[in-house]
Amino acid sequence: MLSQRSLNIMFLGIFIVACGATALLYFVQVIEADEVAPTITMISGILILAMAAIRLLSTSLMRGAFGTAWWGSVLFLAGAVWLLWVRGVFT
């Protein structure tokens, strides 16, 4: 069974991967500078949702899968709304 320390390391890894993916999108000019933070939030939410799915499939880790999925959904939706607001969809 995973300890709290190893889960914290996984969340840190998710954040680092999200920052790297966002940096790549910024460097190839898919997003602009003011869209970096919402994109990191969105990608983190997607990766946390994926981690929740992995935890749900593992019988030993199933205990915290719902809470992890909830936080992943909140991060993804907050990042998506923030990105749409930055792009001017919501005025």
C-alpha positions in Angstrom: 0.0 0.0 0.0 1.2 3.5 -0.8 2.1 5.8 2.0 1.2 9.5 2.1 4.8 10.4 1.2 4.7 8.4 -2.0 1.3 10.0 -2.9 2.8 13.5 -2.3 5.7 12.6 -4.6 3.2 11.5 -7.3 1.3 14.8 -7.0 4.6 16.6 -7.3 5.4 14.6 -10.4 2.0 15.4 -11.9 2.7 19.1 -11.3 6.2 18.9 -12.9 4.7 17.0 -16.0 2.0 19.7 -16.3 4.6 22.5 -16.1 6.7 20.7 -18.8 3.7 20.2 -21.1 2.6 23.8 -20.7 6.2 25.0 -21.4 6.2 23.0 -24.6 2.9 24.5 -25.6 4.2 27.9 -24.9 7.5 27.4 -26.8 5.7 26.2 -29.9 3.4 29.2 -29.6 0.1 27.3 -29.1 -0.7 29.4 -26.0 0.3 32.9 -25.0 2.0 34.0 -21.7 -1.2 34.9 -19.9 -2.6 31.4 -20.7 0.2 29.5 -19.0 -1.3 29.3 -15.4 -4.8 28.2 -16.6 -3.2 25.6 -18.8 -1.1 24.2 -15.9 -4.2 24.0 -13.8 -6.1 22.2 -16.6 -3.4 19.7 -17.3 -2.9 19.0 -13.6 -6.6 18.3 -13.3 -6.5 15.9 -16.2 -3.5 14.0 -14.8 -5.1 13.8 -11.3 -8.2 12.4 -12.9 -6.0 9.8 -14.6 -4.4 9.0 -11.2 -7.8 8.6 -9.7 -8.7 6.1 -12.4 -5.5 4.1 -11.7 -6.3 4.2 -7.9 -9.9 3.0 -8.7 -8.6 0.0 -10.7 -6.2 -1.0 -7.9 -8.1 -2.7 -5.0 -5.5 -1.7 -2.4 -5.7 2.0 -3.4 -9.5 2.3 -3.9 -10.0 4.1 -0.6 -9.1 7.6 -1.8 -10.1 7.4 -5.5 -13.3 9.4 -5.2 -11.7 12.4 -3.5 -8.9 12.3 -5.9 -11.3 12.3 -8.8 -13.3 15.2 -7.3 -10.2 17.4 -6.9 -9.1 16.5 -10.4 -12.5 17.5 -11.8 -12.4 20.8 -9.8 -8.9 21.7 -11.1 -9.8 20.8 -14.7 -13.0 22.8 -14.7 -11.5 25.8 -12.9 -8.6 25.8 -15.4 -10.9 25.5 -18.4 -13.1 28.4 -17.2 -10.1 30.5 -16.4 -8.6 29.8 -19.9 -11.8 30.7 -21.6 -12.0 33.9 -19.5 -8.4 34.8 -20.5 -9.2 34.2 -24.1 -12.2 36.5 -23.9 -15.0 34.0 -24.3 -16.6 35.3 -21.1 -16.8 39.1 -21.1 
